[in-house]
Amino acid sequence: MPYKLVCGLEVHAELKTKSKMFCACKNDPFGASAPNIYTCPVCLGMPGALPVANRQAIEMTIKLGLALNCQINLFSKFDRKNYFYPDLAKGYQISQYDIPFCHDGYIDTSEGRVRIHRIHLEEDTAKLSHQEVDLNGTGQLKKMTLIDFNRSGVPLVEVVTEADIKSATQAKEYGQKLRQIMRYLEIADCNMEKGGMRLEANISLRQEGKTDLPDYKVECKNINSFKFLEAAINFEIERQTAILVNGEKPVQETRGYNSLTAKTFPQRTKEDAADYRYFPDPDLPPIEFTPEQIKMIGAQIEELPAAKIARFIKEYGLNQKSANDLTLNKQKSIFFEKVLQLAKKENLDCQKLANSLLNKKLTFTFNEEAAAIISKFKASVTNEVVDEKELQAVIDQVLKTNQDAVKKYKAGKTVVVSFLIGQAMKQLGKKVDITVVKQQLINSLG
């Protein structure tokens, strides 16, 4: 391909504090029994209402920054981002502009390091709902946009990367790792279906061999699944390549993604920072931390996924894939480790145990005792002793009735051995050591 992807991600996630970012209203937009019940003059944008910053949300943001290898600004502030939209009652969003809480971190992926430019904290907007409403009870429906302010003012952390992402698969992996880390920190649920985590990709292309950033970018906004993120980036690569090959330049704009057509579509031309007229929020004082306070926040961070994976490989002799799969979820990883610890203590094969757990060869629940699961595992791997003459008789019968497979094997298609082993095991009707059956079968095949 004559062009290569240049991509950065902006990921928004709602923090799970008890109250909203700048008021005491309950932070539970997804669990509310009705629209607009968790509101007050502050999150409704009433004149004269004064915000007060949520300390827990700030500390959660710094904790995330430390987990992502970021530098922390000891001095920071909140700014007003000015724009008009129906979901923003005040006419501005309280966000951070030039001094975010965190900067210059990274996440390592299988396709290389993705640098994190900044992590800042802001308030979420209200939620728009496009519906057909019967206003006067006549049955005649009118298209309307309704606004639910339960989400307005919920603390929203934004993680912005550098333009380091080189493929759609790397973007997907980065997003999944970021979500996993936030869940391990227990600062966000990242429920993507409900909008608790939203993805935005800044996508452009440059000619292979060049290193300068392109003079345009297309932003695909409000993507709510990693699958759709990957598809949107791949579609944009094709669309922008066709434009560039034709000697033109893609329009710098904001686009949405339609999951039904698997295509992006234009929404509006993209704004620059100057369009938002940022300035420090006069109602909120600057935020200052000491190095000792940052250390105290960092001390609260428990073992993160990358460290846990490395330890599972080292301590229990697991392969990379098994270690990854057993640590996807923090609480489940704690359960799996209790089982692995007992297996190691009893000199059992931890990799074989991991395979049984992940492939669901063992039936278990996450509230079972480790000892009960180990007992099931031992029973599943205990093989009956089979008489050599009995085994040979079964093998002779299997070879006699499966001459086509025997011919294929002798013609070089050794994969048919698995089929013949299966037939022999079936006829034996016992749990025997498969390696013994395989060796005797190969000997018989000559």
N, C-alpha and C positions, 0 to 999 in steps of 0.2 A: 504494500500500500504506500503511495507517495506521501501520505500524511500520517502523523502520529498524534495520539491523544494527549492533551494537556488538561488536567482535571483537578479541581479541588472540591471538597465537600463542606457544607455547613449543616451541622446536625443540631436540631433543637430537641430538648427533653425537659418535660415538666418534673420538677423536684417534688418529692413527697414529704413536704413539711405539713404540720397540722394546720397552719393558717397561711393566708396569701402573702404575697411579697411585701406589700406596703400597707396592709390593714389586718385586722383581727378576724376577718371572715374565714369560714371553714374552707380549706383547700380539698375539695372532693367533687370536681365537676362531673366525673363519670358516675358517681354514686348518688347524685342529687335526685330526690323524688319528683321534683318539678323544676321548670326553668326559673331563673332569677330569684332563688330563695337564699343563696349565699352571697348577699350583696350589701353594700353600705355606701355612704356618700363618697368614700375614697375610690372604690373600684367602679363606681358608676360615673366618676368624673364630675361630681358636683362642684360648683364654684366654692372656693374657700376651704375645701377639705384638704387636710394635710397628711402626707404619707409618712410612715415610719418604717425603716428598713428591717427586714426579717433577718436576724443574726444567724439563725440556723441555716437559712438558704445560702448566706454568704460563706459560712464554714463548709457547707456541702460542696460549694463550687471550688473552694481552695483544696479540699480533700481530693476532688476529681483532678484538679491540676497537678497535685503531687503524685497521684497514681499514674498520670500520663507524662511524668518526667518533665513537668513545666517549671519555669521560673515564676516566683510569686512576687507581685508588686506589693510592697509594704504600705504604700500609699495609693489609694484608688478613689474613684468618685462615680456618681451616677450622672447621666446626661439625659437631656430631652431630645428625642428623635421626632421631629415634627412632620406629620403627614395626615391627610384626611381620608378616613374610610369609616363606613358605618359601624364596624366592630371596635372602634377606638373612640370612646366617648369623650375623652379629654381633647382630642385633636393632636395628641402627641403620646409617644410611648416612652416610659422611663427605661433607659437602657444604659450601655456604656460605650463610649466612643474611643478616646485616645489613651485611656489608662485602664485597661481591663484588669481583672483580678489575676489572671494567669496568662503566660505567653511562652513561646519557644519550647514546646514539648515534642513528643513523638509517640507513635505506635508502630511496632515492627510487624510486617505481614510477610507471607511466603514469597511475595513479589517485590520485596524491598521495604525500606522505611518510609513512612508517611509522616512528615513533619507537621506539627500543630502550630499554627500561627498565633492563635489566641483563644482564650475561653472567657466569655463574659456572661454577666447575669442581667436579666431584664424581666419585665412582666409580660405575661401572655395577654392576648386580646380576647374579646368576647367571641362567641361562636355564632356564625350565620347559618340559618336553616331555610332552605328554599322549598316552600310548600304551596299547595293549593288549599285555600281556606274559604269556608262558607261563612261570610261575615254576618249575614242577616237571617240565616236559617231558611233560606229559600231553596237551597240545594244547588245554587249557582256558585261555582268555585272560581275564586280569583287568585291568580299567581301572586305570591307575596314572599318577601324575605323577612323572617323573624330573627330576633336577636336574643341569645341567652347569655347573660352576664355572669353566670356561675363560674365560667372559665376566666373572666376578666380579672387580671391581677395575680393569677397563679404564677409562682416563680418559675422562670424558664431559663435554663442554661443553654448557651450556644457554643459549640465547639467548631472552630474554623481551621481548616487545614491549609497548608501551602499547596501549590499546584503540582504535587508530586505523584498523583495517581496516573498510572500509565495504561490501565485497562479497566474494563467494566467489572471483571472478576476481582481485581484488587480493591476497587471501590466497595464491592459487596463484602469482602473479607474485612476490610477496615471497619465498616459500619457494624458488622456483627461483633467484632472484637470490642468496639467502643461500647455497644449495648451490654455485652457480657461484663465489662469492667464496672459500668454504672450499677448493674444489678448486684455484683459482688460487693460493692461499696454500700449497697442498700440505700442509695440516695434517689433512685428513680425506678419505676416499674417498666418504663419504656414500652407501654402498650401501644403498638403501632396502629392497630385496627381502630382504636378510639382517638388517635391523635396525640397520645402521650409522648411519642417520638416522631419527628418529621425530618425528612431528608431533602436537601437541596444540593444539586450538582451544578457547578460552574464548568461548562464544557467548551473547549475550543480545540483547534487542530493547528499543527505547524508542520512544515516540510521536514522530512527526515534529514537529520544531520544538523539542523539549526537548533540553537539553544535559547534564543530570545523568546520572551513571552509574546504570544499573538496580540495584535492590536484590537481584539474584540473578544467577547465571551458571551455565551448563551447560558442563562440560568434556568434550570428545570426545577420548579418549586413544588413543595408540599407532596412529596412522594412518600407513601406510607407502607412500603414493603421493600425488602432487599431485592426480591425478584424483579419488581418494577423498576428499581434503580438501575439494575444491570441492563434491563431491556431498554430503558430510556437512553442510557449512555450509548449503547450499541446502535440504536436508531439515529441518534444525533451524529455519530461517527459517519454513518452512511449518508445522511442528509447533507452534512457540512462538506464532506469530501466531494460530493457531486457539484456543490456550489463552487468550491475552490478550484476544482479541475476545470470548470467552465470559465475561469478567470475572474470570478466575482468574489465578494466578501460577504459572509453571513451577517445578517442584521444583529446588532447587539440588542437582545430583548429577553424578556421573561417568558418562558413557555411552560405549559402544563403537560401532563402525561395522561393519555387515555388508555386504560388497561384493556378495553374491549378491542380497540384497533391496533394496540401495541405501537402507537405513534405519539409523538409530541405535537403540540399545537400552540400557536402564538397567543399570548395574553396581553402584554403591553411592552412598550419600549423600556429598557432597563434604566433605573435611576442611578445617579452618582451620589456620593456622600454629601456633596454640596446641596443637593436637592432637599435633603432632610434638615438642613439648618440646625445642626447639633449645637447645644450649649449646655454648660453645667446646670443641673437642676438646683434652683435656688432654695427649694424646700428641704433638701437633704444634705446633711453635712458630709464632708469627705470621710472616707474610711481608712483608718490607720491600724496596722498590726506591728507587733515587735517580732524579731526572729524567734524568740522563745514561744510566742503564741503559735507561730506557724509550725514549730517542732511539736507542740502539743497536739495540733490537729493531725499532723503526719503520724504521730504515735498511735492514733486510733485506727489506722489502716491495717486491716488483716491481710493474710496471704492472698495475693492476686492470681488470676488464672495462669499467667505465664510461669510464675514461680511454682505454682501447684503442679502444673504439667511436668515441669523439669524434675520436681521431686518425686512424682509418681513413677517416672521413667527410671530414676536412679534407685529409689528405695524398693520398688516392687518389680523391677525388671519388665515393665510394660513397654510396648511399642508406642510410637508417637500417636497413631490414630486412636488406640485404646485410651491413652492418657487424655487426649483431647475430648473424647466422647464421655469419659467418666467425670470430667470437670466442667461440663457445659453449664451446669446449674450449681450454685454454691451449696444449697442445703442438701441436694442429692449427692454432691461430692463428699460431704461429711459422712453421709450414710455409707457410700461405697468404700471410703477409707477405713471405716470400722471393720468392714468385712475383709478388706485386704490385709489389715493389720493382723487379724486372727489367722488368716490363711498363711501369712508369712511365719507367724509364730509356730504353726503346725507343719511347716516345711512343705506346703502345698504349692502347686504351680499357679502363681498369681496371674500370669498371662492367660492360661487356660480358664481360670476362674473369670477373668474379665470378659473373655470371649463368650462364656456361658451367660453372664449377666447381660451383656450388650445384645447378644443374638436371641435373648429370651428363651434359651434352652432350659433355664431355671425359672420356675414360677416363684415370684416373691412380691412382697409389698414393702413400701418404704417405712413401715412402722414395725417390721419384723426385727427380731434380735439377730445379731450377726452370727451367733452360734447355730441358730436354726438354719440359716442359709448355707453355712459351711457344711452342716450335716447333709443337706440336700445335694450339695456339690460333691461331697465324698461318695454318696450313693450313686450319683450319675456317672462317676468315673471308675467305679469298681467294676472290673471285668471278670466274667466267669472263665474258669479254665476249661479249654476245649481239648478233647483228645485228638492227637495228631491224625490218627486213622479216620476218625469221624469227620474232621475238617477236610481231609484229602478226598473222601468219598463225596462230600458236598461239592468240592471244587471240580471233581471229574464230571459230576452231573451238570454243573453250570456250564462247563466248557462244551459238553456234548450237545446241550440244548441251545447254545448261542454260538453256532459256527460262524455266522457272519461277523460277529465281534472278534472272534479268534482270528479270522482272515485279515480283518482290518489291523489288528495289533501286529500281526506278522508282516504286514505291508508297511509298517512304520507308524501307524496311528495309535500311539501309546495311550492317548487320552481315554480309550475305551476301557482301560483298566478300572477306572472308577465305576463304570457301569457294572463290570463283572464282579467287583468287590461288593457292590450293593446287592446284587443277586445272591451272592454267597451268604452275606450277612442275613438276608431275608430268609433263606432256607434254613440257616442254623437256628434262628429264632432265639438267640442268646446275645447278651451284651458281652462281646469278646473284644480283645485288643485288635484294632483294625490293622495295625502294622504287621501282626502275625499273619493275618489273612492275606494281606497284600503280598508279603514275601513268598508265602507258599503258592499263591496263585501265579506269581511271576515265574517261580521255579517250574511250575507245571506247564506254563506256556513255552518254556524253553527260551 
